[in-house]
Amino acid sequence: MAPPWCLCRPLLLLLLPPALALLSLATATGPRQTPALELAQELAEELWSAGLPGDLPELEPECRSLLADFAEGSAALTGCLGRRARPVRLCQGCHGHYRRLLAQYGSIARAVGNSSESHNCAKSILTSDRLQIVVTLSEFFNETWEAANCANCLKNNSEGLSNSTEEFLDLFNKSLTCFEHNLQGQAIDLSPNNYTEVCKNCNETYTKLNDLYTHLQRMNRQGGESEHSAHLCIDVEDAMNITRKLWSRTFNCSLPCSDTVPVIAVSSFILFLPIVFYLSSFLHSKQKKRILILPKRIQSNANLVNIQEKYS
């Protein structure tokens, strides 16, 4: 036997629009139409209480619970991303929210309703309409996470930051602390553009940070810690960009080159190459002048001719 609300559904559908229209009209006309507003509210409540379902198609309780969990997880991740946009701290601050959202989406995709007549939760929530809000939100978060290359900052199971990332962030914090400490120690009469103390006292910390960043880039290109090889994670890149701008632009510091001696040696060798070439060419092309000496045999022949003439 059909449920009572199904038998009276045609009547309810006929009465519901006028009731809702009356309710909207009463609301729009202002507080002076209080009796009409109360009448509309009572009529609408009677129609709904008669058994007309308020949400067609109705989701099963467990599917509705999964959808609510995903909505809360999406809101939490969105808030985390927005709060940590500048300076960029997405990977280190939001990886927990992202992991939970992946688990919630997976639960929706795998869940099946208890009722034999109902569709599974995946079909009801994910593909029941053209817009597919849940799928769109999930794709947005996945694309954002991949674009940030957060996998390069995290361990393989994404439970926390990798050791190299923690080491880098520790040096980054030490560099900023050194900058701040030496700026506070500047003499009052110094020029605002004179940051000699910062450059001198923070050179060692900044050099370590810069060398570690270069090492991480090299390891990342070789696939040492992650499948993504295009960039480091956005947190590390943004931190290094901030530090380099402070060091070179704000403080006008320069990092001494560790290869100065080899560079000077090679440059000097190249500079003296033309001199060595022309000098060697001159020495090899120079020839000694030959002195022509009349052979003794010719002289003896001349004497022989004179003797013959003498006795002839």
C-alpha positions, 0 to 999 in steps of 0.5 A, a space after each residue: 500500500 502506498 504511503 499516505 503522502 503519495 495518495 494526497 500528493 496531487 492535492 499537496 502539489 496544487 496547494 503548495 505553490 499558492 501557499 508559498 506565493 502567499 508566504 513570499 507576498 506576506 514577507 515582502 509586504 513588511 511587518 504590517 501583514 503579520 496575520 497573512 504571514 502567520 497564515 502562510 506559515 501555518 499552511 506551509 507547515 501543514 503541507 510539509 507535515 502531511 508527508 510531502 518530502 522536503 528534499 527530493 530526491 531524499 539522501 540516505 542518512 549515511 550519505 547525508 552525513 558523508 556530504 556534511 563531512 565533505 562540506 566541513 572539510 572543504 570549508 576548513 581547507 579553504 580557510 587554511 589556504 586563504 589564511 596561509 596565502 601570504 607568506 606562503 605556508 600552504 604545504 606545511 600548514 594545510 596538509 592535514 586538512 588536505 589528507 582528511 578531505 581526500 579521505 572524505 571524498 574517498 568515503 563518498 566514492 566507496 559508500 553504498 546506501 543501506 536501502 535496496 531501493 536507493 542508489 549508492 552515495 557516489 551516484 547520488 552525491 557525485 553524478 546526479 546533476 550537471 554541475 557536480 559541485 562535490 567533484 568540482 571542489 575535489 578537482 580544484 583542491 587537487 589541482 591547487 595542491 599539485 600546482 604547489 608541489 607540496 609533495 616535495 615538502 612532505 614525506 612519502 605518506 604525506 603525514 608531515 614535513 620531510 627532514 630536508 624541508 624542516 632543515 631548510 625552514 630552520 635555517 630560514 628562521 635563523 636567517 630572519 632572526 639574524 636580520 632582525 637582531 642586527 637591524 635592532 643593533 644598528 647605531 642611530 647615526 648610521 644611514 638607513 642604507 648602511 647594513 654592514 653589520 647585517 651583511 657581516 654577521 649574517 653571512 654564514 647563516 645565509 650562505 648555509 641557507 643558499 647552499 642547502 636550497 641549491 642542493 635541494 634543487 639539484 636533488 629534486 631534478 634528479 628525483 631524489 625525494 619526489 616524483 615532481 621534478 619541475 619545482 620545489 614546493 611553494 613554501 620553500 621557493 617563497 621562503 628563499 625568494 623572500 630571503 634573497 630579496 632582503 639580502 640583495 635588494 634591501 640590505 644590498 649584501 653580496 655573497 662572496 664567491 668561493 671559486 675566486 682563486 680558480 677563476 683568477 687562475 683560468 683568466 690569467 692563463 687565457 690572458 697570457 695565451 696570445 703572448 705565449 703563442 707569438 713568442 713561441 712563433 717568433 723563436 721557432 721562425 728565427 733562422 741563423 744567417 749562413 756564412 758562405 765559405 769557399 771550399 778548400 777543394 776549389 782552391 786546390 783546383 785553381 792552384 793546379 791550373 796555375 801550375 799547369 799553365 806555368 809548365 806548359 
